[in-house]
Amino acid sequence: MTTAHDFSATTIDGSPQSLADYRGKVLLIVNTASRCGFTPQYAGLEQLWRERRDRGLVVLGFPCDQFGHQEPGDEAEIREFCSLTYEVSFPMFAKIQVNGGEAHPLYRWLKKEKPGLLGLEAIKWNFTKFLVDRDGRVVKRYAPTDKPESIAADIDALL
């Protein structure tokens, strides 16, 4: 059985990162963008991370420029924006695609495991969130409109 731990991605600093390194942790995987109406969710994601990381939560941010060209910068610009604007300290990754033929393998798997409304797999917009349990299984998918604080109870149940 495939789990989130079977995938790897490139960090925002350009290093390879195996998700197996997060085995035993609860993961909140989010496709992000710096110029989106939902961008202020970075603050809520950071708060979830800071308040729960000692209990085993890891928030993983995956910048994506597939929705309205709202993530036009390169990795250095994205990292600087996140750090200076929202003091993001949770792990961030290099920009990826989440839909289409060039979609990152992790996102192809996440969408298959937890399709959205009406069974559609495609990510509809920035800040779609996937909650993954300590065993690497996808538990729930959240819409971009679901604010980080509104999903805290689901996270706490897994912690």
Secondary structure as the mmCIF struct_conf table of DSSP 4:
data_model
#
loop_
_struct_conf.conf_type_id
_struct_conf.id
_struct_conf.beg_label_comp_id
_struct_conf.beg_label_asym_id
_struct_conf.beg_label_seq_id
_struct_conf.end_label_comp_id
_struct_conf.end_label_asym_id
_struct_conf.end_label_seq_id
HELX_RH_3T_P HELX_RH_3T_P1 ALA A 4 ASP A 6
STRN STRN1 SER A 8 THR A 10
STRN STRN2 THR A 11 THR A 11
TURN_TY1_P TURN_TY1_P1 ILE A 12 ASP A 13
BEND BEND1 GLY A 14 GLY A 14
STRN STRN3 PRO A 16 SER A 18
HELX_RH_3T_P HELX_RH_3T_P2 LEU A 19 TYR A 22
TURN_TY1_P TURN_TY1_P2 ARG A 23 GLY A 24
BEND BEND2 LYS A 25 LYS A 25
STRN STRN4 VAL A 26 THR A 32
BEND BEND3 SER A 34 CYS A 36
TURN_TY1_P TURN_TY1_P3 GLY A 37 PRO A 40
HELX_RH_AL_P HELX_RH_AL_P1 GLN A 41 ARG A 52
HELX_RH_3T_P HELX_RH_3T_P3 ARG A 53 ARG A 55
TURN_TY1_P TURN_TY1_P4 GLY A 56 GLY A 56
STRN STRN5 LEU A 57 PRO A 63
STRN STRN6 CYS A 64 CYS A 64
BEND BEND4 PHE A 67 PHE A 67
TURN_TY1_P TURN_TY1_P5 GLY A 68 HIS A 69
BEND BEND5 GLY A 73 GLY A 73
HELX_RH_AL_P HELX_RH_AL_P2 GLU A 75 TYR A 86
BEND BEND6 PHE A 90 PHE A 90
STRN STRN7 MET A 92 PHE A 93
STRN STRN8 ILE A 96 ILE A 96
BEND BEND7 ASN A 99 GLY A 100
TURN_TY1_P TURN_TY1_P6 GLY A 101 GLU A 102
HELX_RH_AL_P HELX_RH_AL_P3 PRO A 105 GLU A 113
BEND BEND8 LYS A 114 LYS A 114
HELX_RH_3T_P HELX_RH_3T_P4 LEU A 117 GLY A 119
BEND BEND9 ALA A 122 ALA A 122
BEND BEND10 TRP A 125 TRP A 125
TURN_TY1_P TURN_TY1_P7 ASN A 126 PHE A 127
STRN STRN9 LYS A 129 VAL A 132
TURN_TY1_P TURN_TY1_P8 ARG A 134 ASP A 135
BEND BEND11 GLY A 136 GLY A 136
STRN STRN10 VAL A 138 TYR A 142
TURN_TY1_P TURN_TY1_P9 PRO A 144 THR A 145
BEND BEND12 ASP A 146 ASP A 146
HELX_RH_3T_P HELX_RH_3T_P5 PRO A 148 ILE A 151
HELX_RH_AL_P HELX_RH_AL_P4 ALA A 152 LEU A 158
#
